[in-house]
Amino acid sequence: MVEYQTGIEISMFKLLKLNHGRFGKYGKVYGYYFRNGERADSSDSPENSWCKKDDTEPKEIPCCGCGSWFLLDIQGEPIEGNEVKVLGLDDIFTFGKYKDRTIKEVIDTDWNYVKWAIIDSQRLIADIDAIVEYHKEKIRILQPDDIISFGKYKGKTLHSVFLTDFQYLKWMENQNPDFKVNWDKLSDFSQE
């Protein structure tokens, strides 16, 4: 068996899932799911997990033959010239409006672009866990006295909007991945 740091372990081959419907031939392949070199459940949701961390027998890999997989390696065969680079936070975008900027810099300014370019499109091979973790560390936690700088409540504190239009704050938080509302502090603040 061979292991791949963010993909699948199968006998004889290393595969990387790329959801763009190219390459490959129809067929079945069996293996295990790996995340960052460690056996893991293939989904955080048990009912959606095709492979569990503790499985003892290889499982059929869904959509393996539908053309959305790219062959990375054949066990025991050299892959010179075909090495695959897994992008990290300090790697640089080579295309688009953020060309020549690091992934970390773009996370700091435009998380939605990073999410689209790396996570949603799955066209780049990247350390998704490190990228998501870095973004989570950068999320700003809004406090009751913070001033809203946009929209119909521009210039108002979170606390005053909480008292008059709680649903707006919920909507606002759901629309922007760069901040979260400190609901506990806001509730405590309102009871004072």
NORDASUL-V135662 format. One record per helix or strand. SS is the DSSP state (~ for helix, > for strand). FROM is the first residue (numbers start at 1). TO is the last residue. If there is no record, write none. Layout:
# NORDASUL-V135662
ss-><SS:SS>
from-><FROM:FROM>
to-><TO:TO>
This chain:
# NORDASUL-V135662
ss-><>:>:>:>:~:>:>:>:>:>:~:~:>:~:>:>:~:>:~:~:>:~>
from-><8:13:30:38:46:59:69:87:92:102:103:111:126:128:140:147:151:157:158:166:179:183>
to-><10:17:35:39:48:60:74:87:92:102:109:120:126:138:142:147:153:157:164:175:181:191>
